[in-house]
C-alpha cells in the first residue's frame, strides 16, 4: 500500500523544477531542477544540503519543515525564497513542499518555479439594439410580450438576446421615456455587471459595468445589498448616489428605479433598473409591470444557470472519468466487462472490451505481495459479487496476456439492484497503477542508502549496519576502519573534478577487493571511506587488512594517461573497548586516522586512550570556537610598521586574539589551524577584515596620517569568488580608502591551480588594494609566482632576520630578496626585527619597512592609539 504516488506528482508538474530530498540532502532531481541549479548532471548536486541552495529571509512553514526533516505534510505548502545556483547566481523562486514516506524516513519533494508576473487584461463589450413599436392596450400588450419572452426562453434563445428583448419591450410598454437596463450579480467578484442596456448611450455602458455592492454606490448596488426595491426620484439629492451621482447626471438622467431580481427561493440574481430624464416615481401600474418583468427575467436567468450547471457537471464528470489516471471498470457477474475508462484499457492493455469479454481473458494470473497466486473466484471482484462487502486499498500483482507484470492498488465497490439493496448486480473497480511507484521506491531506497558516485553504501546505510551489528553482538568484536586519501585534493586541482571522480571509483574497486564478503565498505563523502569488520578473532586480522589496503593503494592510479600516487591514512577502533555505539566508534576511528596523518600519512593507527583525550579536546575547542564567533570573544591586536627612512609609523598588521572566558588571551597559533580545518576561518576572516578597516579609518581621521592596515587572508577566504564584493562593502561601510588596505597572503595559496584565482586577483587590484606576499623565503619562493600574480610587497620571513648580521647566508639571501624586489618594482617589509643592528643592516640594504619587537610587539587598540599619540608628539618636538 502506497500513501503517496510521488512519481505521478512529478509527472503532473513536469513544467516545474523538481528536487527530492532525503535527510535534508538531494537524492534526485528532474532535468529542470538540475538546470535551475546550473548543474550538468545529477551527480554534481547529489548529496547537496538544502541549506546550500535555499535562502529564506524570514521563518516560514517550508523552512520549519525542512529543518525538522521528519514530519509528513497532509497538504502541500508554498512559500517564497531565494535560490543560489552553483554559479552563485541568486534567483527569486516560489517553492512548494510535498512529502512522502520512504522506508523509515520522510522524503521531501521541492517544486521550484521562477517568479513571473503575467497581467491579464479583460474587456467587456455590449452591442446596442434598436427598439420602438406603437403600444396598444397596456395589459393586453404586457401579456402578449410576456408570452413571447416565455417562448424565447422555451426555445432556448441566448440569454443576452432575451434580456435585450425584455428591455426593449419594457421601454415600449411603459411609454414614459424610460431607459431600461439589466445588471447581473457576479458571485465570484461580488459585483454587478451590465447584461443589457439597448437604449443607453454607448459611453455610459463602461461606466455601469462592475459596480460595487455598497451604500451610496448606485441604487442598483443598494437594491442588491438590501434585497429591496429602491425608488430614487431625484438622483442629485439621494444618499444612495452620493459617491457616483455625477455619472448619470452627466448623461441627463435624473431619476432611477431599481428592482432586485429574485428566484422563487429568494436567491438574488441582479437588478432591473429604469432611468428617466425627469424626476418622477412609478405609478402602481408601472410598478406592477416592472415586478412582472422581473419574474420573467428571473425565470430566464435561473433556467440558463441550471442548464449551464447541469452541462458543466456532465462535462466535468465525463472529463474526470475519461482523464483519470486511475482505471475504472464495471464488471457484471460472470466477469463480463460492462464498461471501462481509457486509463483502465491502457493499464491492462485492453484493445477492445467487446472482444475481450470476460475479465480473465486479459490477464494470465493475479497474485499477492508475497507472490502467492489468487485463484479465480477468490479474486476481489468475485468476492464482492458474492458477499456485497466493499474492498479498499488492496495491493495485487497481475500478469497480463503479454507476460508483463503490473502492480495495482484496488478498490471494489458493490453496485446494488435498484429495488433490492441486498442484491449485487455488478461491481465498480477503481485501481491505480503502482508499478512505477514500486520501481521508484526501489530506486529511491537504493539512492537513499548508496553513494551516487561509487555505488557503495552511504553514511545512512553505514549507520544502520553498525547499529544492527552492535545490537546483535554479544561476545563477538566489531571494528570500524576509517580511511582518508592522502593528497587527493592535488588530483582535483591539477586534473579536474571529473578525473577526481574517476579516481574515487577506482579507489572503491581496490578497497572492495581487499575485504571479505561479510565486511561492509561505505563512502562517507569526499575522499573518506569506512569499513565495518565483523567476526574476527584478534587484532592481527585488522592489521593484515590494513597492510593489504596500504599495499593496494600504493599502486599508481592512471587517469588520462597520467600516473597519480596516493597514500591512505587509516584509523581503527574496536567494539567494545573503544566504544559501545556507532557514532562513538566512528569518532574514535576518525581520531586515529588524524593521528596517522600527523605521523607522516600512509599508515594505520589504532585508537588509544590518549586519542580519546585529544578527541575531547578537539570537540571542546570546536564548540568554544563556534561560541566565540557568536558571543564576540575575539579581539584584534596591532603591530606597527615603520618607514626605515624617517622612522614614521606608516601602518600596522592586524592580528586576531581570542579572549576566552576564564582562560585569558589565547594566541592565534593555538586556534587558527583548527579554524581552517573545521571551516570557521572564512567567517572569522570576515570579522577581522571588518574590524581592522573600521579601526584604521578611525586612526587616519584622528591623527590625520596616511596609515595602511595589513590583514591576513587565508587561502580559503581568497578562493571565495565573493571576496572582492565583500571587501568593497567593508570599504564603503568603514570609509577607508582602498589604497589604505593591504591583504597579506602566503605562497601556499599561489600553488593552487584554481581557475578563478586570477579573477579574484584582478578584481582586488581593480579596487586599488595592494597585495603582500607573507613569509617570503620559507616556501618554494618561485619567481614565476611574482610574474604571474600582481604582488606589490614582499615580507621577508623572521627566520632570515633573526640571524642577521651574524649568519652570512642570511645576510646574502636578505640582500638578494631586497635587490630582486626593487628590480621588480615591489616594496619590502622585514618582520621580526628585534635589535638596532638588524635595523641598521636593513636600512643600508634598502629595505622599505620593518616590524618587530624592537619597536613594538602586537598591542591592543588602546595601547596602539597611545603609541600613535606619542609618536606624533615626538615628531612635533623634533620639528621644533
NUDORO-610529 format. One line per 5 residues: their letters; for each residue x, y, z of C-alpha. Coordinates in steps of 0.05 Angstrom, whole numbers. Layout:
<marros>
a	X:Y:Z  ...
</marros>
This chain:
<marros>
xxxxx	0:0:0  28:68:-20  1:130:13  32:178:-37  40:169:-111
xxxxx	100:215:-115  122:194:-185  54:215:-210  64:282:-175  129:292:-213
xxxxx	94:277:-279  37:324:-264  86:381:-250  136:367:-305  136:442:-321
xxxxx	168:455:-253  239:444:-229  233:385:-181  283:364:-128  276:304:-79
xxxxx	309:309:-10  323:253:40  356:271:106  359:342:81  403:325:21
xxxxx	389:319:-54  378:247:-77  340:260:-142  323:318:-188  289:324:-256
xxxxx	326:358:-313  293:426:-298  316:421:-226  387:404:-249  386:463:-298
xxxxx	358:511:-245  418:497:-200  465:507:-260  490:436:-256  509:390:-314
xxxxx	480:326:-284  451:297:-220  520:274:-195  541:347:-188  486:363:-138
xxxxx	472:295:-106  486:299:-31  479:375:-31  441:400:31  381:445:21
xxxxx	415:500:63  468:505:8  419:530:-45  357:556:-9  357:621:30
xxxxx	296:645:69  293:718:91  245:701:148  219:640:185  163:604:149
xxxxx	129:536:143  175:508:88  238:526:126  210:498:191  191:430:159
xxxxx	259:425:123  295:438:189  253:386:225  264:336:169  217:282:193
xxxxx	145:308:190  95:285:138  53:341:108  -21:329:98  -21:380:41
xxxxx	29:418:0  54:484:28  84:542:-11  130:600:5  175:650:-30
xxxxx	250:648:-21  316:656:-58  355:601:-93  431:603:-101  457:567:-163
xxxxx	525:533:-169  549:596:-204  527:636:-143  470:669:-181  412:686:-135
xxxxx	341:675:-162  274:693:-132  232:630:-132  167:601:-107  178:535:-71
xxxxx	123:484:-59  137:428:-9  107:358:-12  126:298:30  121:222:27
xxxxx	149:164:68  209:124:44  225:65:89  232:97:158  249:165:131
xxxxx	210:224:105  226:247:35  210:318:12  193:340:-59  211:412:-74
xxxxx	175:442:-134  212:506:-153  189:559:-202  218:627:-222  171:683:-203
xxxxx	139:719:-262  82:769:-266  31:759:-322  -23:813:-320  -89:792:-351
xxxxx	-127:845:-388  -203:839:-392  -253:878:-433  -328:878:-439  -369:898:-500
xxxxx	-443:905:-506  -479:912:-573  -535:961:-576  -602:944:-610  -658:989:-632
xxxxx	-728:989:-603  -793:1021:-618  -864:999:-632  -932:1030:-621  -968:1010:-556
xxxxx	-1039:981:-555  -1076:963:-491  -1024:960:-434  -1050:896:-402  -1061:861:-469
xxxxx	-993:883:-494  -960:862:-429  -989:792:-433  -970:786:-506  -899:807:-492
xxxxx	-894:761:-432  -918:703:-476  -865:719:-528  -810:723:-476  -831:656:-447
xxxxx	-829:626:-518  -758:653:-526  -740:620:-460  -772:554:-481  -737:557:-549
xxxxx	-670:564:-512  -652:631:-543  -587:662:-519  -594:697:-451  -564:762:-477
xxxxx	-617:764:-533  -673:751:-483  -650:806:-436  -641:856:-492  -712:840:-516
xxxxx	-740:847:-446  -710:917:-441  -739:937:-509  -809:912:-490  -806:945:-422
xxxxx	-789:1013:-452  -846:1006:-504  -897:983:-453  -882:1037:-402  -880:1091:-457
xxxxx	-855:1142:-408  -786:1157:-435  -755:1103:-391  -688:1072:-409  -684:1001:-383
xxxxx	-620:965:-361  -609:896:-331  -550:883:-284  -528:812:-265  -495:795:-198
xxxxx	-427:761:-206  -417:713:-148  -342:708:-159  -326:783:-158  -386:802:-115
xxxxx	-401:859:-164  -457:877:-213  -441:873:-286  -480:902:-344  -522:850:-382
xxxxx	-569:892:-425  -580:967:-438  -603:975:-511  -624:1048:-506  -567:1075:-465
xxxxx	-510:1114:-497  -450:1071:-511  -405:1115:-469  -450:1102:-409  -441:1027:-414
xxxxx	-369:1025:-389  -388:1070:-330  -441:1020:-309  -400:956:-312  -373:922:-249
xxxxx	-410:963:-197  -391:952:-124  -445:928:-76  -446:984:-24  -488:1040:5
xxxxx	-481:1104:-36  -456:1064:-96  -512:1068:-148  -583:1050:-129  -575:980:-161
xxxxx	-518:964:-113  -561:984:-54  -620:944:-81  -577:881:-83  -548:895:-15
xxxxx	-616:905:18  -656:857:-28  -709:912:-33  -737:958:-87  -702:1026:-87
xxxxx	-740:1084:-119  -698:1147:-129  -739:1205:-156  -681:1254:-152  -611:1227:-164
xxxxx	-579:1294:-149  -601:1294:-76  -606:1220:-60  -558:1189:-9  -559:1125:-50
xxxxx	-520:1161:-104  -473:1203:-61  -409:1174:-90  -427:1167:-164  -485:1215:-177
xxxxx	-441:1254:-227  -442:1196:-276  -517:1192:-292  -525:1268:-285  -471:1276:-338
xxxxx	-516:1237:-386  -580:1273:-367  -610:1220:-321  -650:1250:-263  -686:1190:-231
xxxxx	-675:1115:-225  -719:1056:-202  -680:993:-183  -715:926:-171  -676:865:-146
xxxxx	-685:802:-189  -701:743:-143  -713:669:-155  -770:631:-123  -721:614:-67
xxxxx	-702:688:-58  -633:680:-88  -610:747:-116  -592:746:-190  -586:821:-206
xxxxx	-629:883:-216  -676:914:-267  -662:989:-270  -705:1043:-304  -672:1111:-315
xxxxx	-711:1175:-332  -691:1244:-355  -744:1273:-310  -753:1269:-234  -810:1221:-223
xxxxx	-835:1159:-185  -871:1098:-215  -946:1092:-214  -978:1029:-186  -989:1001:-256
xxxxx	-917:1015:-275  -892:982:-212  -935:920:-225  -909:917:-296  -837:921:-272
xxxxx	-848:866:-220  -879:820:-273  -819:833:-318  -773:818:-261  -804:749:-251
xxxxx	-797:732:-325  -724:755:-324  -712:713:-261  -741:653:-297  -697:662:-358
xxxxx	-633:672:-317  -649:615:-269  -662:568:-327  -597:587:-362  -558:579:-297
xxxxx	-588:510:-284  -574:488:-355  -503:513:-351  -493:479:-284  -520:413:-310
xxxxx	-479:416:-374  -418:435:-334  -429:378:-285  -439:327:-341  -377:351:-378
xxxxx	-337:353:-314  -359:283:-295  -344:255:-364  -278:292:-367  -258:268:-298
xxxxx	-274:196:-312  -240:196:-380  -179:233:-356  -169:199:-290  -102:166:-285
xxxxx	-139:113:-244  -171:56:-281  -246:49:-274  -284:-15:-293  -355:-41:-283
xxxxx	-358:-117:-283  -421:-160:-283  -429:-229:-251  -391:-279:-292  -335:-230:-305
xxxxx	-363:-192:-365  -333:-122:-371  -393:-74:-379  -351:-11:-386  -283:17:-371
xxxxx	-247:84:-379  -186:96:-424  -138:90:-365  -163:20:-349  -152:-1:-422
xxxxx	-83:30:-422  -60:-1:-356  -88:-70:-371  -71:-67:-446  -143:-80:-467
xxxxx	-154:-65:-541  -229:-73:-544  -275:-91:-485  -326:-122:-533  -277:-173:-558
xxxxx	-243:-183:-491  -307:-205:-458  -295:-240:-392  -244:-207:-347  -197:-267:-342
xxxxx	-182:-262:-416  -138:-201:-409  -93:-229:-353  -59:-295:-340  -57:-294:-265
xxxxx	-62:-248:-205  -21:-254:-141  -9:-222:-73  50:-181:-47  84:-244:-23
xxxxx	78:-276:-93  24:-326:-75  -28:-335:-131  -101:-314:-124  -148:-364:-156
xxxxx	-207:-343:-199  -267:-340:-152  -224:-313:-96  -205:-251:-134  -230:-183:-107
xxxxx	-287:-175:-159  -314:-245:-146  -311:-236:-70  -351:-170:-72  -402:-201:-120
xxxxx	-411:-258:-71  -417:-222:-4  -432:-150:-25  -378:-120:21  -331:-68:-8
xxxxx	-255:-79:-11  -208:-20:-2  -135:-8:-17  -116:-79:-35  -48:-87:-68
xxxxx	-45:-141:-121  1:-161:-178  -25:-181:-246  10:-217:-303  -21:-193:-368
xxxxx	-31:-230:-433  37:-206:-460  71:-232:-395  83:-161:-370  70:-152:-295
xxxxx	33:-93:-266  21:-76:-193  -47:-47:-176  -77:-14:-115  -150:-36:-120
xxxxx	-217:-12:-91  -280:-53:-105  -350:-26:-91  -415:-66:-99  -469:-37:-145
xxxxx	-536:-57:-115  -600:-72:-152  -647:-11:-155  -703:-49:-118  -661:-92:-72
xxxxx	-602:-66:-33  -582:-137:-15  -573:-159:-87  -507:-140:-121  -516:-136:-196
xxxxx	-446:-111:-213  -382:-84:-182  -345:-19:-193  -270:-29:-193  -222:30:-187
xxxxx	-148:18:-188  -82:56:-191  -22:30:-228  33:28:-175  84:-8:-219
xxxxx	127:53:-229  118:73:-157  144:6:-134  204:12:-181  216:83:-160
xxxxx	211:63:-87  263:10:-101  307:62:-136  296:113:-81  313:61:-29
xxxxx	378:48:-67  392:123:-74  377:135:0  426:80:21  481:84:-32
xxxxx	532:134:-55  513:163:-123  585:163:-150  615:97:-128  552:56:-115
xxxxx	578:39:-45  534:42:16  529:113:42  530:143:112  457:126:125
xxxxx	466:51:109  532:51:147  497:76:210  443:23:202  494:-32:191
xxxxx	533:-10:252  471:-6:295  448:-76:274  518:-105:283  524:-76:353
xxxxx	453:-96:373  466:-170:356  537:-173:382  549:-209:448  620:-235:453
xxxxx	638:-220:380  680:-159:366  664:-106:314  715:-59:284  709:7:247
xxxxx	765:26:198  765:98:176  804:114:112  823:182:83  863:190:18
xxxxx	927:230:24  937:288:-25  872:273:-63  860:348:-70  920:353:-116
xxxxx	884:308:-166  823:354:-168  866:416:-173  911:390:-229  867:342:-269
xxxxx	797:368:-253  738:341:-215  718:292:-269  786:258:-262  778:260:-186
xxxxx	711:225:-192  742:171:-235  798:161:-185  748:153:-128  712:98:-167
xxxxx	779:63:-176  793:70:-102  725:39:-86  742:-21:-130  811:-31:-98
xxxxx	783:-26:-28  727:-75:-45  779:-125:-69  813:-122:0  754:-140:44
xxxxx	712:-203:56  641:-212:32  618:-205:105  652:-138:113  620:-72:92
xxxxx	654:-16:53  619:52:53  636:121:27  621:178:74  634:232:23
xxxxx	694:266:-9  754:221:-2  732:188:63  714:113:66  695:68:124
xxxxx	699:-8:131  658:-46:182  690:-112:201  653:-167:239  670:-237:261
xxxxx	745:-231:272  786:-263:328  845:-218:342  874:-150:324  922:-187:277
xxxxx	865:-195:227  855:-119:227  930:-106:219  933:-153:159  873:-119:128
xxxxx	904:-50:138  970:-74:108  933:-104:49  898:-37:37  962:3:42
xxxxx	997:-43:-7  939:-39:-56  934:36:-51  1008:46:-64  999:23:-135
xxxxx	996:84:-182  929:107:-208  926:122:-283  880:180:-302  882:207:-373
xxxxx	949:173:-386  978:207:-324  1001:169:-262  980:192:-192  1009:164:-128
xxxxx	963:169:-68  974:146:3  920:126:53  915:146:126  877:94:166
xxxxx	846:96:236  818:35:272  770:30:331  743:-35:363  678:-51:399
xxxxx	670:-54:458  738:-29:481  735:38:445  660:50:444  593:16:450
xxxxx	554:53:397  564:70:323  576:145:329  629:135:383  666:82:344
xxxxx	666:126:282  691:186:321  747:144:353  768:115:285  768:186:257
xxxxx	814:209:313  861:151:300  862:169:226  883:240:242  940:213:284
xxxxx	962:171:224  964:235:183  1005:271:236  1054:213:237  1071:221:164
xxxxx	1010:195:128  1003:128:91  1000:86:154  948:60:203  937:73:277
xxxxx	893:41:329  852:85:375  881:94:445  860:129:510  908:187:493
xxxxx	869:198:429  805:200:469  833:259:507  854:292:442  786:279:411
xxxxx	752:310:471  799:370:466  783:378:392  708:374:407  714:425:463
xxxxx	756:472:420  707:468:362  648:482:408  683:541:441  706:570:374
xxxxx	635:569:348  611:602:412  666:654:408  641:678:340  570:686:366
xxxxx	590:717:433  642:765:403  701:737:443  753:755:390  793:819:390
xxxxx	848:850:348  919:868:366  961:912:322  1036:911:308  1065:975:280
xxxxx	1103:981:214  1158:1034:209  1187:1070:149  1263:1059:153  1279:1126:120
xxxxx	1245:1173:170  1224:1125:226  1150:1143:220  1093:1094:233  1064:1080:164
xxxxx	1016:1024:182  1002:963:223  987:889:216  920:867:247  928:803:288
xxxxx	870:764:319  868:742:391  817:701:429  795:727:497  764:662:524
xxxxx	725:669:589  763:640:649  822:623:603  851:691:586  883:712:519
xxxxx	896:655:470  948:662:415  926:651:343  973:592:331  930:552:381
xxxxx	864:560:344  875:587:273  897:519:243  837:485:275  791:540:249
xxxxx	818:527:179  804:453:188  731:459:210  713:515:162  707:573:211
xxxxx	765:612:181  720:647:129  671:680:178  729:694:226  769:727:170
xxxxx	709:770:150  703:794:222  778:812:224  774:850:158  713:889:180
xxxxx	741:909:248  810:925:222  784:972:168  738:1008:216  795:1019:266
xxxxx	845:1040:213  798:1094:187  788:1120:259  863:1128:267  870:1161:199
xxxxx	818:1212:217  841:1223:289  915:1231:275  909:1256:203  960:1207:177
xxxxx	967:1165:114  961:1099:150  957:1030:117  927:969:152  950:899:134
xxxxx	902:840:141  920:766:133  875:729:84  872:653:88  873:611:24
xxxxx	800:590:36  780:664:40  818:682:-22  786:626:-62  717:654:-47
xxxxx	691:688:-110  651:735:-66  713:762:-31  722:825:-75  649:845:-66
xxxxx	654:835:9  718:878:12  683:933:-28  624:932:20  672:937:80
xxxxx	710:995:49  645:1032:34  617:1020:104  681:1040:140  701:1097:94
xxxxx	772:1070:89  806:1087:22  825:1025:-19  899:1044:-21  899:1043:55
xxxxx	885:968:56  937:914:44  920:840:40  974:791:63  974:722:30
xxxxx	1021:661:34  1058:624:-20  1015:563:-9  956:599:-40  994:612:-105
xxxxx	1006:538:-114  932:524:-122  912:517:-195  844:548:-185  812:577:-247
xxxxx	782:636:-212  846:655:-174  869:705:-227  798:734:-230  799:747:-155
xxxxx	868:779:-160  845:824:-217  781:844:-180  821:863:-118  872:902:-157
xxxxx	817:938:-194  792:963:-126  861:994:-114  882:947:-58  954:925:-51
xxxxx	975:852:-40  1034:829:3  1067:760:-1  1079:739:71  1135:695:98
xxxxx	1174:700:33  1234:655:30  1206:598:72  1167:562:18  1181:548:-55
xxxxx	1195:622:-68  1185:612:-142  1199:673:-185  1144:650:-231  1093:669:-178
xxxxx	1119:740:-178  1110:743:-254  1041:711:-256  1008:748:-199  1004:823:-183
xxxxx	1045:824:-118  1061:894:-90  1101:877:-28  1147:821:-2  1152:806:72
xxxxx	1219:774:89  1207:719:139  1233:729:210  1277:666:205  1325:705:160
xxxxx	1324:769:201  1336:731:267  1408:711:246  1429:779:217  1483:801:216
xxxxx	1518:740:247  1497:689:194  1528:707:127  1479:663:88  1420:701:118
xxxxx	1455:767:101  1466:747:28  1395:720:18  1363:781:51  1403:828:6
xxxxx	1384:787:-55  1310:789:-37  1312:865:-28  1350:875:-93  1303:830:-132
xxxxx	1242:865:-103  1270:933:-121  1283:909:-192  1211:883:-198  1182:947:-170
xxxxx	1159:917:-105  1167:945:-35  1199:902:20  1178:893:93  1222:856:143
xxxxx	1187:824:201  1217:800:267  1265:859:277  1290:856:349  1353:899:354
xxxxx	1388:961:328  1440:920:288  1384:888:247  1352:957:236  1417:987:212
xxxxx	1432:929:165  1362:931:134  1366:1006:125  1433:1001:90  1407:943:47
xxxxx	1350:986:20  1292:954:58  1229:998:59  1192:978:123  1203:938:186
xxxxx	1161:910:242  1182:873:304  1193:874:379  1249:925:374  1198:979:362
xxxxx	1132:947:386  1102:879:398  1029:868:379  987:911:426  914:927:439
xxxxx	873:982:406  881:1028:466  956:1017:471  966:1028:396  926:1092:399
xxxxx	973:1116:455  1033:1094:413  1008:1136:354  997:1195:400  1068:1190:430
xxxxx	1098:1183:361  1062:1244:335  1083:1284:396  1156:1263:386  1153:1281:313
xxxxx	1125:1351:330  1180:1360:382  1234:1341:331  1207:1392:282  1213:1447:334
</marros>
